[in-house]
Amino acid sequence: MNYMESLGQKAKQASYAAASAGTVLKNQALTAISEALVQNTDKIIEANQKDMENAVKNNMTAAMQDRLKLTAERIQAIANAVLKVVALEDPVGEEIKGWLRPNGLRIRQVRVPMGVIGIIFESRPNVTVDAAVLCLKAGNAVILRGGKEAINSNLCLVKVMQNALASVGLPEELVQLVEKTDRETAADMMKLNGYLDVLIPRGGAGLIQAVVKQATVPVIETGAGNCHVYIDDSALPEMAVSIADNAKTQRPSVCNAIETLLVHKEIAESILPEIKKAFDKHEVIIHGCEVTQKILGDCVIPVTEEDYFKEYGNYEIAIRVVDSVEEAVAHIQKYSTSHSESIVTQNMNHAEYFLNHVNSAAVYVNASTRFTDGEEFGFGAEIGISTQKLHARGPMGLLALTTMQYRITGNGQVRG
């Protein structure tokens, strides 16, 4: 039995305790986790500091360092998010529907836990807690594999959570961390059939595609975020500038930040200089089409086909001027990762066209793509944002971490 199989075996055994734990006990565990995070703030920050020092040595970008960094305020926010999960309705045991057959059999469709969930993610230690508490509330065990850049933070966070679980009488193995960060261990995790019921990758396109291509266990594809805002010719200028700026610069490293801005030709000459003023406050690098270059000048880097496919994850963006809403939609259909797209318009016919023809998980009218988030959708913390169409789509909260079971009650019926 290899290292990953050992973790899988422990998780599977622990999952039975999670599945049978009632709402009261699960909420006690979550409350204990929230309190323990705050109580161990200094210890968590000390561990995180080791990761931050390594990040500097390894020339990690400022945006990625921001994703990695933990402060007292961020730890408090994570602890608060755990309490919001406590407040959420427990989905386990919910009767989705029920019916009576002519032969007297009563059939119920009931929501039940998935079992053991694996999460592979990169340098955001808050995901360690978000994933663990959501899996627990939905009655599952979880195996977490974070990136090596956050290993010290993750080791500390998981130990804090395990101690909290033990304090309320639940097995520590409900939350386990893959402590080995080599590729071989990751490959073993992707093939943990018989133990993992589903594997969820959270991170950049490279990580997600590696998991999708290599895994033999079921995978929920998440997260790669080549997102777009399209500014229509009828857009209110102030609204358009505000949405474009927020969607790009409010937190550029996350998957719901935009990577390409599309602008209708009729409004481009007036709106692009205003958008650039907003971008300049963050020193945003612009890759632009020929029209964008003519309007904004030499500061614009000529855009390439490859740029339209990029998920920059920093203060960098591609801009293209288009002739119509139809051309904007065609661009999105070609280059998008089907995450989040937005149209800024006062033309409701154009808005309807955009909604009906853009096939992404979240499609907005007159709002920033930054709202594609479990917290903002009212789900509490999220496990990830699914860009596929099977089982779960968009921000995945508790319901996405359950499956359903048919429960059939008879009084002696046999099939003839």
RATA-V817492 format. One record per run of one state. SS is the DSSP state (a for helix, b for strand, c for the rest). FROM is the first residue (numbers start at 1). LEN is the number of residues. If there is no record, write none. Layout:
SS:FROM:LEN
SS:FROM:LEN
//
This chain:
c:1:2
a:3:18
c:21:2
a:23:17
c:40:1
a:41:17
c:58:4
a:62:7
c:69:3
a:72:16
c:88:7
b:95:6
c:101:5
b:106:8
c:114:2
b:116:6
c:122:3
a:125:13
c:138:3
b:141:5
c:146:2
a:148:20
c:168:4
a:172:3
b:175:3
c:178:5
a:183:8
c:191:7
b:198:5
c:203:2
a:205:10
c:215:4
b:219:2
c:221:1
b:222:1
c:223:4
b:227:5
c:232:5
a:237:13
c:250:8
b:258:7
a:265:16
c:281:4
b:285:4
c:289:1
a:290:7
c:297:4
b:301:2
c:303:2
a:305:5
c:310:6
b:316:7
c:323:2
a:325:11
c:336:4
b:340:5
c:345:3
a:348:10
c:358:4
b:362:4
c:366:3
a:369:3
c:372:12
b:384:3
c:387:7
b:394:3
c:397:2
a:399:3
b:402:8
c:410:7
//
